[in-house]
Amino acid sequence: MDSSAAALPAFEAAARHLNFSRAADELNLTHGAISRALKHLEEQLGVQLFERATRSVRLTPVGEPYARAVREMLDQLTVATLAATSRHSNTSLNVSTSDGFAGKWLVPRLYRFHRAHADIDVRVSTSGKLTNFLGDGIDIAIRYGGGHYPGLTSEFLTGEEVFPVCSPRLLEGPLPLRTPEDLKHHTLIRDGYRIDWAAWLASAGVEGIDPNSGLTFDSATFAVESAVQGEGVVLGRTMLVSADLATGRLVRPFDHALKAVSSFYVVYPPEAIRQRKVKAFRDWLFAEVG
């Protein structure tokens, strides 16, 4: 960062967080790089923008209005950049989400969005990492977490419950699945989700079952599909098993459920909602969830 203009993103992030380390994390820079950029900016402007203490920083009376102006300017620049970039055309919408949400919820419903918006081509990118909207060419994301995404609009889409699901075939046969204790006769399937079999079994008061036995998949989609094929019982999440439950490919053998610690959020840069394609997709998501 060798000019005051180049230092503006660092200043905006530091002013928003009031924390140089968090600003550095957001911009993938070091704490030292942020500090040097801000010092250089103050020298270029000839004013002090931050009051620095041992454990905190705050904006000066000059820094506060300057931060608002810089934030507005950067927003306008992002909008202009999106408009000028062909991959952000009005007819191509790039969506980022997890493979589980895409495979088990989004993709089976996308035909309804295409039916209502035939002129918008949706491209789905599946990734578990946080999205760099401008750098990755993403317009809007559906993320599973706590909803705290600095600098972005984050709207609660839906919460979830976690509960065992299995093929209807496991309710029959010589060892039918009728009570939680019957799980000892069946294979446990997991996908690495933070609420695991140990937590569910403990909450259901079940003992004598090894929660780490069975099958493990990196992909939630594969874990659910394994249960559909009758290979065992998986801890299903509401959004990822709703379609299979509705068609009868999966059933809930027990009523006991745990509330998920995370939820689904619709995430996008604040200025992106001005684009027709982003607003159309955002509104469609909420209509589908109902």
Secondary structure, DSSP 8 states (H G I E B T S, - for coil): --SHHHHHHHHHHHHHHT-HHHHHHHHT--HHHHHHHHHHHHHHHTS--EEE-SS-EEE-TTHHHHHHHHHHHHHHHHHHHHHH-GGG-TTEEEEEE-HHHIIIIIGGGHHHHHHH-TT-EEEEEE-SS---HHHHT-SEEEEEESS--TTSEEEEEE--EEEEEB-GGGGSSSS---SGGGGGGS-EEE---SS-HHHHHHHTT--S--TT-SEE-S-HHHHHHHHHTTS-EEEEEHHHHHHHHHHTSSB-S----EE-S-EEEEEE-GGGGGSHHHHHHHHHHHHHH-
